[in-house]
Amino acid sequence: MAVLGGVRPPLAALPVLLALVAGLTVFAVGSDAERGVPEAVLSSQQHIAEDGAVALQGAVDQSVTDLRAAAADFGGSTSVPADGMLTRLDRAYRKWRGTAVVDLPTGRLLASHGEAVPLGKVDLRGLPANPPPRLVRDDSGVIRLLVFATLSQGGRQELLVASQSLKLPGISVGRNHTLNVVDRDGATLTSTGPGSGTDRAKALAGTAAREAQRKGTSDTAAAGGFDGPSGSLVGAADGNTRTAVGYAGVARGLATKQSPSSALGLTVVTTVRTEHHGAGTGDLRLALLAAAVLLALAAGVTSALHMVVQRPVLRLRREARRLGSGDLTAPVHVPRFGEPARVGAALEALRRQLRGRGGPSQEVVAQPPAKGRVLPGTGKGRRRLGLRTVLVVCAFALLAWPASMLLTLGSTWPHPAAVVPRLITDDQRQRTETTADRVRRGINDGYADLADLATVIDASRPQEAREILDRSLEQHGRYRSLYVVDGAGAILVHAGGEPRTPKKVRIRPGVMQTNTSGKEPVLAAVAARPVEGAPAGAGRRYVVGEFKVQYLVGILSRPGLGSVWLVDSAHRVIASNKGFVAFGRVSDGRLRAQLKAVRTTKGSAELLLGWRNPAVAAVAPFNEKLGVASALGWKVASIRPVFWIGLPEYEAQRRIMLVGLLGLTTGALCLGWLHLVVVRPLREIAQHAEALAAGDRRTVLYPRYHDEVGSLARSLELIRQRLPRTDAPPAPGSPDGAPTPSTSPSGPGPRS
C-alpha cells in the first residue's frame, strides 16, 4: 500500500516555510515604511473630508425634509395664506435666509420673507412634484442653495422655496487646514481656511473632485463607514513641506436616488501642509541578520530531526518489513535513542523468538517476569528520554528567534511623544468637536420639528392628529415616540413606542434628560402650543418627542475616530459607538480624568501616555453653542490608540511583530504536525512491540495511518501471527509440551 504522509512532509515543510519567513523578514523589516507623508495624516484628512460631506449632506437633506414636511402639513390643513405659511416657517426654522411662495401655474410670487430668493435663475415651468435642490448664483455672484416643496391648497398648486448659504455646518478645522466645497466640474463653490482662495488650492481641490468622480464607494462602506467616494492624495513637495489632501463626495452609494443632496454632485476637499518625513524606518542590516539566523536554525533543526527521527523510523520500517516477510537471517539494526531504540530492541527479541533461540522460553512466556525484572532485549530499562524531548529542544531553539524579534521590538519601541505629530491630536480634537456639534444640531433640529408640528397639529381632531404624528415619525428617523398632551400631562394623541417621560416633564418646553438610571437613557423634546380662546394656564397643548438612542449612536459612529462616548453633565454614558451600559462610566480611566478636567466650554485634546496603550484623546462639550440642547451640558469624548493610527514608526513595529508571529506559528505547526503524526503513534507502537516481545500474543495491532509508523504496525501484526500462541493446548509428543509451529520459522509468513 502506498505511503501517505508520514515523517517526510513535516520535515520537508519546516525548512521551506522558515525560508519563506526569512524572505518576508528581509522584505518587511528591511524595507522603508515611510512615503513622505505618514498614512495617519492622509487617513485623517480623508476622515475630516468625510465628516464634512456627511454634515453637508445631512444639512441639505434636512432642509429638504423640513420644507416638504411643512408643505404637507399646510396642504393637509385648512387654507393658510401665503404670508401666514412663511411666518410659521420663520418662527419654527431660522436656518433659511429667505423663503417664498410661488403660484405654479402662473409663476407669480405670492409672498416672500427675508432675503430675496433668486427665482429668476430657475425655470419654474414644468417642474416635477417636489423638485430636487439646486445651486444658483445670484446677481452678486454668491452661491445659494434652493430647496423646493410643492403643496396643493384650496385647489391651487403652489411651490414653497427656501434659500440658504452653501456652507459646511459645524465642521471644526485647525489653523492650517483648508476646507473647500467643489462642484462636479472642479470649480470651488465655497472655501474656508488659510490660503483657500489661491490658485494652487483651487487646482488641488479640482484634482481631488475629479478623482472622487471616478471612484466608487469608500473602503469603510462595508463596515458601516462612509458610503460615498472618498480618498486622499499628496500634493507636490514645496521645500520641506508637502500638502496632504483628503476628499469625499456627497452621495449615498447605491441609494443615491434616496438622497436629495446627491444630485448636486458636490465634493468636500480638505488640505493641510505638513512637514516632509524623509527618514526611513526600515532596518536592512537587522533584517538580513534575522533572516540569516532563522535560516541557520532551520537547517540545524531539520538536520537534527532527520538524524534522530526520520532516518531511524525509515530504517525500522525496512527491518520490520523484512522480519514480517520471513527473512530472519540478519540481526536487527537497533537505533541508539528514544522510541526507535525501543522498537528496534523489541524487533530483535522477536527475531530471536521466531528463530527459536534467545527469546523467552515457554516457561518465561507462560509466566510473566517477576516484578523488577527486565526481559533481555526489550529495552524497557531506558525510557526516560525520547523523541518528545527532541521536539521540545527543537521547539525552544525555534522559539529563540521570535523571542529575539520581540526583544528587538521592545528595545526599539518608539516614544509616543516623539513620533505622534501635533497634527494628529489637533485632528482628533477637531473631529470630536464636529461630532459634538452634529449631536447638538440633531437635537436642536428635532426640537424645531416639534415646534413646527405644534403650529399645525390639532388635538381636538384625533384622527388627523394621529396621521400627522405617524407621518412625522416616518419622515424623521430620530424619534421613538411622538404624542400630544394637555396641560396636566395626560396623553391626547400618541404614535410610536410607549411614552417614558414623566407627566411633570411633559409640560416643560425645551429639551431634557428625563432619567439618570435604568436600561436606556430618555431624551425628550417638548414644544408648547396655546389653544385659542382657552385660559392661559389650562389651554396649552404640548407636543412631546422622545429621541432614539440609536439615532445618537449613528452620529457617534465615525470611521477613524476610535471609541466615542456621549456623556451627560455628571459624566454618565448616554450613548457610544462601541457598545455601552446606560449611565455607566467611560471605560478608560485616563479619559475619565480628562472629562473631569475639562470645565470650560471649549474642547481639548491630549496625548495620553502609558507604557501599555498610549492613545490620543479629545473632549468636546457643546454647551457653548446656541440652541435648546445647550442646557443639557453634555460632552463627547473620544480616544484612539496610537499603535493603530498609521504612523511609520509603529508600522515598522507591526512588521517585526508579524514576522515574529509567523516564525512562531511555522515552528509550532510543523513540530506539532510531526508530534501528532509520528512521535505519538511511534510511542504506542513501542509499547505494543515491547509487550509482544514480552509474551502478549492476544493484542491485535492496527495501523492508525498509512505511513511509515502504520507500516511498522502492520509488520508487527504479521510477526504476531507467526509467533506461537501461549494459550494453545500442547501438541502430543512435542518436547516440553511446547506447541509445534505449523510453519517453519524461517519460511515466508502471511502478507497483508
C-alpha positions in Angstrom: 0.0 0.0 0.0 1.3 3.5 -0.9 2.8 5.5 1.9 0.7 8.6 2.5 2.0 11.4 4.7 4.3 10.2 7.4 7.6 11.6 8.6 8.7 13.3 5.4 6.1 16.0 4.8 6.5 17.9 8.1 10.3 17.7 7.9 10.2 19.0 4.3 7.7 21.8 5.1 9.7 23.1 8.0 12.7 24.4 6.1 10.6 25.6 3.2 8.2 27.6 5.4 11.0 29.0 7.6 12.9 30.1 4.4 9.7 31.9 3.3 9.5 33.6 6.7 13.2 34.6 6.3 12.5 36.2 2.9 9.5 38.0 4.3 11.7 39.3 7.1 14.1 40.9 4.7 11.2 42.5 2.8 9.1 43.6 5.8 11.7 44.7 8.3 14.3 45.9 5.8 12.0 48.0 3.6 11.1 51.6 4.2 7.7 52.1 5.8 7.8 55.9 5.1 6.4 57.5 2.0 6.9 61.2 2.5 3.6 61.8 4.4 2.5 59.4 7.2 -0.5 57.3 6.4 -2.0 58.6 9.6 -2.1 62.2 8.3 -3.6 61.1 5.0 -6.3 59.0 6.5 -7.1 61.8 9.0 -7.6 64.3 6.2 -9.8 61.7 4.4 -11.9 61.3 7.5 -12.2 65.0 8.0 -13.5 65.4 4.4 -15.9 62.5 5.0 -17.2 64.3 8.2 -17.7 67.4 6.1 -19.5 65.5 3.4 -21.8 63.8 5.9 -22.5 67.2 7.6 -23.3 68.9 4.3 -25.4 66.1 3.1 -27.3 66.0 6.4 -27.9 69.7 6.3 -29.2 69.7 2.7 -31.4 66.7 3.2 -32.7 68.1 6.5 -33.7 71.3 4.8 -35.5 69.4 2.0 -37.2 67.2 4.5 -38.3 70.1 6.8 -39.7 72.1 3.9 -41.6 69.2 2.4 -43.0 68.2 5.8 -44.2 71.8 6.3 -45.7 71.8 2.9 -47.5 68.5 3.7 -48.8 70.0 6.9 -50.0 73.2 5.2 -51.7 71.2 2.5 -53.5 68.9 5.0 -54.9 71.8 7.0 -57.4 74.5 6.1 -56.4 77.1 3.6 -53.5 79.2 5.1 -52.5 82.5 3.5 -49.0 82.6 1.9 -47.8 85.2 4.4 -49.1 83.0 7.2 -47.2 80.0 5.9 -43.9 81.9 5.7 -44.4 83.4 9.2 -44.8 79.9 10.7 -41.8 78.7 8.8 -39.7 81.6 10.1 -40.9 81.0 13.6 -40.1 77.3 13.6 -36.9 77.3 11.4 -34.3 80.0 11.5 -31.8 78.4 9.1 -33.1 79.8 5.8 -32.0 83.2 4.6 -35.1 83.7 2.5 -38.4 82.0 1.8 -41.1 82.5 -0.9 -44.4 81.1 -2.1 -45.0 80.9 -5.8 -48.1 80.1 -7.8 -47.1 77.3 -10.0 -49.5 77.7 -13.0 -48.6 81.4 -13.4 -45.1 81.6 -11.8 -46.4 84.6 -9.8 -44.7 85.4 -6.5 -47.4 85.2 -3.8 -45.3 86.1 -0.7 -41.7 86.3 0.4 -39.7 86.7 3.7 -36.1 87.5 4.4 -33.5 87.8 1.7 -34.7 87.9 -1.9 -34.9 84.4 -3.3 -33.2 84.3 -6.8 -36.2 82.8 -8.5 -35.2 84.3 -11.8 -32.3 81.8 -12.1 -34.7 78.9 -12.1 -37.2 77.9 -14.8 -40.3 77.3 -12.7 -42.4 75.9 -15.6 -42.7 72.1 -16.0 -41.1 71.4 -12.6 -41.9 67.9 -11.2 -43.5 67.4 -7.8 -41.1 68.2 -5.0 -38.1 69.2 -7.3 -34.6 68.4 -6.2 -32.5 71.2 -4.6 -30.5 73.4 -6.9 -27.4 75.6 -6.7 -27.7 79.0 -8.3 -25.6 82.1 -8.4 -27.4 85.3 -7.5 -26.9 88.7 -9.1 -24.0 89.5 -6.7 -22.2 86.2 -7.7 -22.9 84.5 -4.4 -23.8 80.8 -4.5 -27.2 80.0 -3.0 -28.9 76.6 -2.3 -32.5 76.5 -3.2 -34.9 73.8 -1.9 -38.4 73.3 -3.1 -41.6 71.7 -1.9 -45.0 71.6 -3.7 -48.3 71.7 -2.0 -52.0 71.7 -3.0 -54.1 74.1 -1.0 -57.6 75.2 -1.8 -57.4 73.8 -5.3 -54.2 75.8 -6.1 -50.8 74.3 -6.9 -48.2 76.3 -5.0 -44.4 76.0 -4.6 -42.5 76.7 -1.4 -39.0 77.8 -2.0 -36.3 78.4 0.6 -32.8 79.9 0.1 -29.7 79.3 2.2 -26.0 79.7 2.1 -23.8 76.8 0.9 -21.5 76.1 3.8 -20.3 73.2 5.9 -22.3 73.3 9.2 -20.4 72.8 12.4 -17.2 71.5 10.8 -14.2 72.4 13.0 -10.9 72.8 11.3 -7.5 73.8 12.5 -5.5 76.9 11.8 -3.5 75.2 9.0 -6.5 73.4 7.4 -8.3 74.5 4.2 -11.8 73.3 3.5 -13.4 73.5 0.1 -16.7 72.6 -1.5 -16.3 71.8 -5.2 -18.9 71.0 -7.8 -18.7 68.2 -10.3 -16.8 70.4 -12.8 -14.0 71.0 -10.3 -15.0 74.7 -9.6 -14.7 75.8 -6.0 -18.1 77.0 -4.6 -17.1 77.9 -1.1 -13.9 77.6 1.0 -12.5 78.4 4.3 -9.1 78.4 5.9 -5.7 79.9 5.2 -4.8 80.1 1.5 -8.2 78.8 0.4 -8.5 81.3 -2.4 -5.2 80.7 -4.1 -4.9 79.2 -7.5 -2.8 76.3 -6.1 -5.5 75.4 -3.5 -8.2 75.6 -6.2 -6.2 73.4 -8.5 -5.7 70.8 -5.8 -9.4 70.9 -4.9 -10.3 70.4 -8.6 -8.0 67.5 -8.9 -9.4 65.8 -5.8 -13.0 66.4 -7.1 -12.3 64.8 -10.4 -10.7 61.9 -8.6 -13.8 61.5 -6.4 -16.0 61.4 -9.6 -14.0 58.4 -10.9 -14.0 56.4 -7.6 -16.6 54.1 -6.2 -17.6 53.8 -2.6 -15.0 54.2 0.2 -13.2 51.3 1.8 -15.1 51.7 5.0 -18.6 51.5 3.4 -18.9 47.7 4.0 -18.1 48.2 7.7 -20.8 50.8 8.2 -18.5 53.8 7.4 -18.7 56.5 4.8 -20.8 55.2 1.8 -19.6 57.6 -0.8 -16.4 58.1 -2.8 -13.5 59.2 -0.7 -9.7 59.1 -0.6 -6.5 61.1 -0.2 -3.6 62.2 -2.2 -0.3 64.1 -1.7 0.5 67.4 -3.4 3.8 68.3 -4.9 6.7 69.0 -2.5 7.4 72.6 -1.6 10.8 72.7 0.1 10.5 70.7 3.3 6.7 70.6 3.3 4.0 68.7 1.4 0.3 69.1 1.1 -1.9 66.3 2.3 -5.3 66.3 0.6 -8.5 64.4 1.6 -11.7 64.3 -0.4 -15.2 62.9 -0.1 -18.2 63.1 -2.4 -21.7 63.9 -1.2 -23.5 60.7 -2.1 -25.2 57.6 -0.7 -23.5 54.8 -2.6 -26.2 52.6 -4.1 -29.0 54.6 -2.6 -28.2 57.9 -4.3 -31.8 58.4 -5.6 -33.0 58.5 -2.0 -30.8 61.4 -1.1 -31.8 64.8 -2.5 -28.3 66.2 -2.0 -26.7 63.6 -4.2 -28.0 65.2 -7.3 -25.8 68.3 -6.6 -22.6 66.5 -7.4 -20.6 68.2 -4.5 -17.3 67.1 -3.2 -15.7 68.2 0.1 -11.9 68.7 0.0 -9.6 69.4 2.9 -5.9 70.2 2.6 -3.2 70.7 5.2 0.5 71.4 4.9 2.8 69.1 6.8 6.5 68.6 7.1 8.1 66.1 4.8 9.2 62.9 6.6 12.1 61.7 4.5 13.8 59.5 7.2 13.1 55.8 6.6 12.0 53.3 9.3 13.4 50.1 7.7 16.5 48.4 9.1 18.1 46.3 6.3 21.0 45.2 8.5 18.7 43.9 11.2 16.5 42.2 8.6 19.5 40.4 7.0 20.9 39.3 10.3 17.5 38.0 11.5 16.9 36.1 8.2 20.4 34.5 8.4 19.8 33.4 12.0 16.4 31.9 11.0 17.9 30.0 8.1 20.7 28.6 10.3 18.1 27.5 12.9 16.0 25.9 10.2 19.0 24.0 8.8 20.1 22.8 12.2 16.7 21.7 13.4 15.9 20.0 10.2 19.2 18.1 10.2 18.7 17.1 13.8 15.2 15.8 13.2 16.4 14.0 10.1 19.1 12.2 12.0 17.1 11.4 15.1 13.6 10.9 13.8 13.3 10.4 10.0 16.3 8.1 9.3 15.7 5.7 12.3 12.0 5.4 11.5 12.6 4.6 7.9 15.2 2.0 8.8 12.9 0.4 11.4 10.2 0.3 8.7 12.5 -1.7 6.4 13.7 -4.0 9.2 10.1 -4.7 10.3 9.0 -5.5 6.7 12.0 -7.9 6.4 11.0 -9.8 9.6 7.4 -9.8 8.6 8.3 -11.4 5.2 10.2 -14.2 7.0 13.8 -13.0 6.5 15.3 -13.7 9.9 19.0 -14.2 9.0 20.4 -10.8 9.8 20.1 -9.2 13.2 18.0 -6.0 13.5 19.9 -2.7 13.4 18.8 -1.1 16.7 18.9 2.7 16.8 20.6 4.4 19.8 17.9 6.8 21.1 14.3 7.0 22.2 11.3 5.2 20.8 13.2 3.9 17.7 15.7 2.2 20.1 12.8 0.6 22.0 11.1 -0.6 18.8 14.5 -1.9 17.4 15.2 -3.9 20.6 11.8 -5.4 20.6 12.2 -6.4 16.9 15.5 -8.1 17.7 13.9 -10.0 20.5 11.0 -11.1 18.2 13.5 -12.2 15.6 15.2 -14.4 18.1 11.9 -15.8 19.2 11.0 -16.6 15.6 14.3 -18.4 15.2 13.6 -20.4 18.3 16.6 -19.2 20.3 17.5 -16.3 22.6 13.8 -15.4 23.2 11.8 -16.2 26.2 11.2 -19.9 26.7 7.8 -21.5 27.2 8.1 -21.1 30.9 9.0 -17.5 30.7 6.2 -16.8 28.2 3.6 -18.6 30.1 4.7 -16.9 33.4 5.3 -13.1 33.2 8.6 -11.9 34.5 8.9 -11.2 38.2 8.4 -7.6 39.5 11.5 -5.6 38.9 13.0 -8.0 36.2 13.6 -6.7 32.7 13.4 -9.1 29.8 16.7 -9.1 27.8 16.4 -7.3 24.5 13.1 -5.5 25.2 14.7 -2.1 26.1 12.3 -1.4 29.0 15.1 -0.1 31.1 15.8 3.0 29.0 12.6 5.1 28.7 13.4 8.5 30.3 14.4 10.3 27.2 12.5 10.0 23.9 11.6 11.8 20.8 9.3 14.2 22.7 12.4 15.5 24.4 14.0 16.1 21.0 10.9 18.0 19.8 10.9 20.2 23.0 14.6 21.1 22.4 13.9 21.9 18.8 10.9 24.0 19.8 13.0 26.0 22.2 15.6 26.5 19.5 13.0 27.8 17.1 11.3 29.9 19.9 14.5 31.7 20.4 14.1 33.5 17.1 10.7 35.1 17.6 11.7 35.8 21.2 14.7 37.8 19.9 12.5 39.6 17.4 10.1 40.6 20.2 13.0 41.7 22.4 14.2 43.8 19.5 10.7 45.1 19.2 10.7 46.1 22.9 14.1 47.8 22.7 13.1 49.9 19.6 9.6 50.8 20.7 9.1 54.4 19.8 8.1 57.0 22.4 4.7 58.4 21.5 5.5 62.0 22.4 8.3 61.9 19.9 6.6 60.2 16.9 2.9 61.4 17.1 2.6 64.6 15.2 0.7 67.5 16.7 -1.5 67.5 13.7 -2.9 64.1 14.7 -4.0 65.3 18.1 -5.4 68.5 16.5 -7.4 66.4 14.0 -8.7 64.2 16.8 -10.0 67.3 18.7 -11.5 68.8 15.6 -13.3 65.7 14.6 -14.6 65.2 18.1 -15.9 68.8 18.1 -17.5 68.2 14.8 -19.3 65.1 16.2 -20.4 67.0 19.2 -21.8 69.8 17.0 -23.7 67.2 14.9 -25.3 65.8 18.0 -26.2 69.3 19.2 -27.6 70.2 15.8 -29.6 67.0 15.6 -31.2 67.7 18.9 -32.0 71.3 18.0 -33.4 70.2 14.7 -35.6 67.7 16.5 -37.0 70.5 18.7 -37.5 72.7 15.7 -39.5 69.9 14.0 -41.7 69.7 17.1 -42.2 73.5 17.2 -43.4 73.4 13.6 -45.5 70.4 14.4 -47.2 72.3 17.3 -48.3 75.0 14.9 -50.3 72.7 12.7 -51.5 69.8 14.8 -54.9 70.0 16.4 -55.5 67.5 19.2 -59.3 68.1 19.0 -59.2 66.1 15.8 -57.6 62.9 16.9 -57.7 61.1 13.6 -56.0 63.9 11.7 -53.5 64.5 14.6 -52.6 60.8 14.6 -51.9 60.9 10.8 -49.6 63.9 11.2 -47.7 62.2 14.0 -47.3 59.0 12.0 -46.1 61.0 9.0 -43.6 62.8 11.2 -42.3 59.5 12.6 -41.8 58.2 9.1 -40.1 61.3 7.8 -37.8 61.8 10.8 -35.9 58.8 12.0 -34.7 60.4 15.2 -37.9 59.8 17.3 -39.0 56.6 19.0 -42.4 58.1 20.0 -44.4 61.3 19.4 -47.5 62.3 21.4 -49.6 65.3 22.3 -50.5 66.0 26.0 -52.8 68.5 27.7 -51.9 71.0 30.4 -51.8 68.2 33.1 -49.5 65.9 31.1 -52.3 63.4 30.0 -51.8 62.0 26.6 -54.3 63.0 24.0 -52.8 61.5 20.8 -50.0 59.1 20.6 -47.8 57.5 17.9 -44.8 55.2 18.1 -43.3 53.5 21.2 -44.5 53.5 24.7 -44.1 57.0 26.3 -41.5 57.0 29.1 -41.4 60.7 30.0 -42.9 61.6 33.4 -46.0 63.7 33.4 -44.4 66.7 35.1 -41.7 66.8 32.4 -44.1 66.7 29.5 -45.3 70.2 30.2 -41.8 71.9 30.3 -40.9 73.3 26.9 -37.3 72.6 25.8 -35.1 69.5 25.7 -34.5 67.4 28.8 -32.8 64.3 30.0 -35.6 62.7 32.0 -33.7 59.9 33.8 -30.3 59.2 35.3 -30.7 55.4 35.8 -32.3 52.4 34.1 -31.7 50.4 31.0 -32.0 53.2 28.4 -31.5 56.9 28.5 -34.6 59.0 27.7 -34.1 62.4 25.9 -37.3 64.3 25.4 -38.1 67.5 23.5 -41.3 69.4 24.4 -42.9 72.2 22.3 -45.9 74.2 23.5 -49.0 75.2 21.6 -51.5 77.6 23.1 -55.2 76.9 22.4 -57.1 79.9 21.2 -60.0 81.1 23.5 -58.8 79.0 26.5 -57.4 80.2 29.8 -53.7 80.9 29.8 -52.8 78.1 32.2 -55.1 75.3 31.2 -55.4 76.0 27.5 -51.9 74.8 26.4 -51.2 71.6 24.5 -47.7 70.1 24.3 -46.1 68.1 21.6 -43.5 65.6 23.1 -40.9 63.7 21.1 -38.6 61.1 22.6 -35.3 60.6 20.8 -34.0 57.2 19.8 -30.7 56.2 21.4 -29.8 54.6 18.1 -30.0 58.0 16.4 -27.4 59.4 18.7 -25.2 56.3 18.3 -25.4 56.7 14.5 -23.9 60.2 14.8 -21.1 59.0 17.0 -20.2 56.2 14.7 -17.5 57.7 12.5 -14.6 55.7 11.0 -11.1 56.5 12.2 -12.3 58.3 15.4 -11.8 55.4 17.8 -14.0 54.8 20.8 -16.6 57.6 21.2 -18.9 58.3 24.2 -21.7 60.8 24.7 -21.9 61.6 28.4 -24.2 63.8 30.4 -23.3 66.6 32.8 -22.3 64.0 35.5 -20.2 62.1 33.0 -22.7 59.2 32.8 -22.7 57.4 29.5 -25.7 58.2 27.3 -24.5 56.6 24.0 -21.4 55.1 22.5 -20.2 53.6 19.2 -18.5 50.6 20.9 -21.4 49.3 22.9 -22.2 50.7 26.3 -24.1 50.3 29.6 -26.6 53.1 30.1 -25.4 55.6 32.8 -22.2 53.7 33.3 -18.7 55.1 33.3 -16.3 55.7 30.5 -14.1 52.6 30.3 -10.8 54.4 30.1 -9.6 55.9 33.4 -7.4 58.5 31.7 -10.3 59.8 29.6 -12.5 60.0 32.7 -9.8 62.2 34.3 -9.7 64.4 31.2 -13.5 64.7 31.3 -13.3 66.0 34.8 -10.5 68.4 33.9 -12.4 70.0 31.0 -14.6 72.5 32.8 -14.7 75.2 30.1 -17.0 75.5 27.1 -14.1 74.7 24.7 -12.8 71.3 23.9 -9.3 69.8 24.5 -7.1 67.1 23.0 -4.2 65.4 24.7 -1.8 62.6 24.0 -2.4 60.1 26.8 0.9 58.4 27.6 1.2 55.0 29.1 3.6 52.0 29.0 0.8 49.7 27.8 -1.5 51.6 25.4 -0.7 55.2 24.6 -3.6 57.0 22.9 -4.9 60.2 21.5 -8.0 61.5 23.4 -10.3 64.5 23.0 -13.2 66.0 24.8 -15.7 68.4 23.2 -18.7 69.9 25.1 -21.5 71.5 23.1 -22.8 73.9 25.7 -21.2 77.0 24.2 -23.4 77.0 21.2 -26.9 78.5 20.8 -30.0 76.3 20.9 -32.1 74.4 23.4 -29.5 71.5 23.5 -27.0 73.8 25.2 -28.9 73.4 28.5 -28.1 69.6 28.6 -24.4 70.2 29.4 -23.4 67.1 27.5 -20.0 66.2 26.2 -18.5 64.0 23.5 -15.3 62.2 24.4 -13.1 60.1 22.1 -10.0 58.0 22.4 -7.9 56.3 19.7 -4.9 54.0 20.4 -1.7 55.4 18.9 -0.5 51.9 17.8 -3.1 51.6 15.0 -3.2 55.1 13.5 -0.8 54.5 10.7 2.5 56.1 11.9 5.6 54.8 10.1 7.4 54.0 13.4 4.5 51.9 14.6 4.1 50.3 11.2 7.7 49.1 11.4 7.0 47.6 14.9 3.9 45.8 13.5 6.1 44.3 10.7 8.6 43.0 13.2 5.7 41.5 15.3 4.2 40.0 12.2 7.4 38.1 11.1 8.0 37.0 14.7 4.5 35.6 15.0 4.8 33.9 11.6 8.1 32.2 12.7 6.5 31.1 15.9 3.4 29.7 14.1 5.5 27.9 11.5 7.6 26.2 14.1 4.6 25.2 16.2 2.7 24.0 13.1 5.5 21.7 11.8 6.6 20.3 15.1 3.0 19.8 16.2 2.4 18.0 12.9 5.4 15.8 13.5 4.3 15.0 17.0 0.8 14.1 16.1 1.6 12.0 13.0 4.9 10.4 14.0 6.0 10.7 17.6 2.8 9.9 19.5 1.9 6.9 17.3 5.5 5.7 17.5 5.3 5.7 21.3 2.2 3.5 21.1 4.0 1.1 18.7 7.0 0.9 21.0 4.7 -0.1 23.9 2.9 -2.8 21.8 6.2 -4.1 20.4 7.7 -4.5 23.9 4.5 -6.2 25.1 4.6 -8.5 22.1 8.3 -9.4 22.8 7.3 -10.0 26.5 4.7 -12.5 25.6 1.5 -10.7 24.8 0.0 -12.6 21.9 -3.6 -11.5 22.2 -3.4 -7.8 21.4 -4.0 -7.2 17.7 -2.0 -4.3 16.2 -3.9 -2.0 13.9 -2.2 0.8 11.8 -3.5 4.3 12.6 -2.2 5.9 9.4 -1.0 4.7 6.1 2.6 5.9 6.6 5.9 4.6 8.0 4.5 4.1 11.5 1.5 2.4 10.1 3.8 0.1 8.1 5.6 -0.8 11.4 2.2 -1.7 13.0 1.3 -3.9 10.0 4.6 -5.7 10.1 4.4 -6.3 13.9 0.9 -7.8 13.3 2.4 -10.2 10.8 5.1 -11.2 13.3 2.4 -11.7 16.0 0.5 -14.0 13.7 3.7 -16.1 13.1 4.5 -16.4 16.8 3.2 -19.4 18.7 0.1 -18.8 20.9 0.8 -19.2 24.6 -2.8 -20.2 25.4 -2.9 -23.1 22.7 -3.0 -26.7 24.0 0.3 -28.5 23.7 0.7 -30.9 20.8 1.1 -34.6 21.6 4.7 -35.8 21.6 6.2 -32.3 21.5 9.1 -31.8 23.8 8.4 -29.7 27.0 4.8 -29.7 25.9 5.8 -26.8 23.6 3.4 -26.0 20.8 4.6 -27.1 17.4 4.5 -24.3 14.8 2.6 -25.0 11.7 5.2 -23.5 9.5 8.9 -23.2 9.6 10.2 -20.2 11.5 12.3 -19.2 8.6 9.6 -19.7 6.0 7.5 -17.0 4.4 4.7 -15.6 6.6 1.3 -14.2 5.7 1.2 -11.0 3.8 -1.3 -8.2 4.1 
